[in-house]
Amino acid sequence: MKEQPIGIFDSGVGGLTVAHAIKQILPRESIIYFGDTAHLPYGDKSAESIRYYSQRITEFLLEYNSKVVLIACNSASASAFDSLKQEFKNKAIIIDVIDPVVEYLHTRSFKKIGVIGTKRTISSGTYETKIKEKSPSTTVISLATPLLVPMIEEGFIFDDISNAIIRAYLSNEALAGIQALILGCTHYPIIKNQISKIFNFDVEVVDSARIVSLIVKEILDKNDLLNDSGKVKDQFFISDYTTYFEKIARMFFEGEINLKKADIWS
């Protein structure tokens, strides 16, 4: 089982930020990534649809003998984590991207925290509920930022268009006085520097990628599943081909990548 890959999925390129962080911390691990580009963004889909997509993708990743399935999507983590954990508990370790961030924040002493994410993530109230359970006195301000994912997926980053959209969202008065901002979508680390700049780098911008990757390492070590064979094979699958996905994938993973289209919906 040690040589089996870590399965990772997201609606598109966002989960690549998590996959990249995992490869930095666990370079000897193989990963198999699935980007459901045919259905992105997940943030405007119903919880039922997201659970269906997540279930089928998890089955696909298990067909490749994934020892871990990481839900590298906040919308899917909010809507499908509990059901996936229950259904596949005897087949693989299921990890989400929300709980590790909540645990990290519990070690800090923030009085006011902001959360930005897709409509589905924000409407679920998952971050606010879980943060309040551990730190009842913390004020949590949640803000849906639905234009950011399609903006990133279409390649509008580091330009005037993206800066205008980001500023329009983050100038919301409700966010005034926050000490930390949770990037409640794995796409958002791609524009992390632009977000930090809006706050003059005075706010801790909480990126789940590294936090989650450290949890993955801890869980693999605890279960004696760290790959020590030296055999590494990374694979990338998408449900619909986009040139931008390949461009971003090559940016995170230098050189040639094994990118394939997998139509698991037909």
SULMOKA-V12616 format. One record per backbone hydrogen bond with DSSP energy under -0.5 kcal/mol. NH is the residue of the N-H (numbers start at 0). CO is the residue of the C=O. E is the energy in kcal/mol with one decimal. If there is no record, write none. Layout:
# SULMOKA-V12616
nh,co,e
NH,CO,E
NH,CO,E
This chain:
# SULMOKA-V12616
nh,co,e
3,0,-1.3
5,29,-2.7
6,4,-0.6
6,67,-3.1
7,31,-2.5
8,69,-2.0
9,33,-2.0
15,12,-1.9
16,13,-1.9
18,14,-2.5
19,15,-2.6
20,16,-1.5
21,17,-2.4
22,18,-2.1
23,19,-1.7
24,20,-1.9
25,21,-3.5
28,25,-1.8
31,5,-2.3
32,234,-2.9
33,7,-2.5
34,236,-2.9
35,9,-2.8
35,33,-0.6
36,34,-2.2
38,35,-1.8
43,40,-0.7
44,41,-2.2
49,45,-2.3
50,46,-2.3
51,47,-1.9
52,48,-2.8
53,49,-2.7
54,50,-2.1
55,51,-2.2
56,52,-2.5
57,53,-2.3
58,54,-2.1
59,55,-2.0
60,56,-2.7
61,57,-2.1
62,58,-1.4
63,59,-0.6
63,60,-0.7
64,61,-1.9
65,60,-1.4
66,4,-2.4
67,4,-0.8
68,92,-3.0
69,6,-3.4
69,67,-0.5
70,68,-0.6
70,94,-3.1
71,8,-1.6
71,69,-1.4
72,70,-1.0
76,72,-2.3
77,73,-2.6
78,74,-1.8
79,75,-3.2
80,75,-0.7
80,76,-0.8
83,79,-2.7
84,80,-2.7
85,81,-1.8
86,82,-2.4
87,83,-2.7
90,87,-2.1
91,87,-1.9
92,66,-1.8
93,91,-0.5
94,68,-2.4
101,97,-2.2
102,98,-2.6
103,99,-2.0
104,100,-2.5
105,101,-1.6
106,102,-0.6
106,103,-1.4
107,104,-1.6
112,138,-3.1
113,179,-2.9
114,140,-2.7
115,181,-2.1
116,142,-1.4
117,183,-0.5
119,42,-1.5
121,117,-2.5
122,118,-2.8
123,119,-1.6
124,120,-0.7
124,121,-1.0
125,120,-0.6
128,124,-2.6
129,125,-2.5
130,126,-2.7
131,127,-2.4
132,128,-1.7
133,129,-1.2
134,130,-2.9
137,134,-1.9
138,110,-3.0
140,112,-2.9
140,138,-0.5
141,139,-0.6
142,114,-2.9
144,116,-3.2
147,144,-1.6
149,145,-0.7
150,146,-1.9
151,147,-2.4
152,148,-3.1
153,149,-1.8
154,151,-1.6
155,150,-2.5
156,154,-1.5
162,158,-2.3
163,159,-2.1
164,160,-2.1
165,161,-2.8
166,162,-2.3
167,163,-2.1
168,164,-1.8
169,165,-2.7
170,166,-1.5
171,168,-1.4
174,171,-1.9
175,172,-1.7
177,174,-1.8
178,111,-2.8
179,111,-1.0
180,203,-2.7
181,113,-3.3
182,205,-2.4
183,115,-2.2
183,181,-1.5
184,182,-0.8
187,184,-1.2
189,186,-1.8
190,187,-2.0
191,188,-1.4
194,190,-2.1
195,191,-2.8
196,192,-2.1
197,193,-1.3
198,194,-1.0
199,196,-1.8
200,195,-2.9
201,198,-2.1
203,178,-2.2
204,202,-0.7
205,180,-2.7
205,203,-0.8
206,204,-0.8
207,205,-0.6
210,206,-0.8
211,207,-3.2
212,208,-2.2
213,209,-2.0
214,210,-1.4
215,211,-2.5
216,212,-2.1
217,213,-2.2
218,214,-2.6
219,215,-2.6
220,216,-2.5
221,217,-2.4
222,218,-1.9
223,220,-1.4
224,219,-3.3
225,219,-0.5
231,229,-0.7
234,30,-2.4
235,257,-2.5
236,32,-3.3
237,259,-2.1
238,34,-1.8
245,241,-1.4
246,242,-2.1
247,243,-2.7
248,244,-2.7
249,245,-2.3
250,246,-1.3
251,247,-2.1
252,248,-2.8
253,251,-0.6
258,256,-1.4
259,235,-2.8
259,257,-0.5
261,237,-2.7
263,261,-1.6
